[in-house]
Amino acid sequence: MIGGGVAAFTGGLWTGAAVGGTVRKVIYLTEDETDGCFYRFRPNNWGDLCAGGLLEVLVAGE
């Protein structure tokens, strides 16, 4: 983790950064690509992220 709940990671299918907050119980993710997207994950169970949830994506201008 990098200061205050921000994580940078590389591997598998993803290279980017993530930040999560326990108040809103949402995780935000970015892709380290010039055409990368911005994601928001709303887990069904904050204590178990593998339990599924809603993944939303923001794609800026085409």
Residue pairs with C-beta under 8 A, 6 or more apart in sequence:
1 7
2 8
5 19
5 20
5 21
6 17
6 18
6 19
7 17
7 18
7 19
8 16
8 17
9 15
9 16
9 17
9 18
14 29
14 31
15 31
15 32
15 33
16 29
16 30
16 31
16 32
16 36
17 29
17 30
17 32
18 27
18 28
18 29
18 30
19 27
19 28
20 26
20 27
20 28
22 46
25 42
25 43
25 46
26 40
26 41
26 42
27 40
27 41
27 43
27 49
28 38
28 39
28 40
28 41
29 38
29 39
29 40
29 41
30 36
30 37
30 38
30 39
31 37
37 57
37 58
37 59
38 57
38 58
38 60
39 55
39 56
39 57
39 58
40 55
40 56
40 58
41 49
41 53
41 54
41 55
41 56
42 53
42 54
42 55
42 56
43 49
43 51
43 52
43 53
44 51
44 52
44 53
45 51
45 53
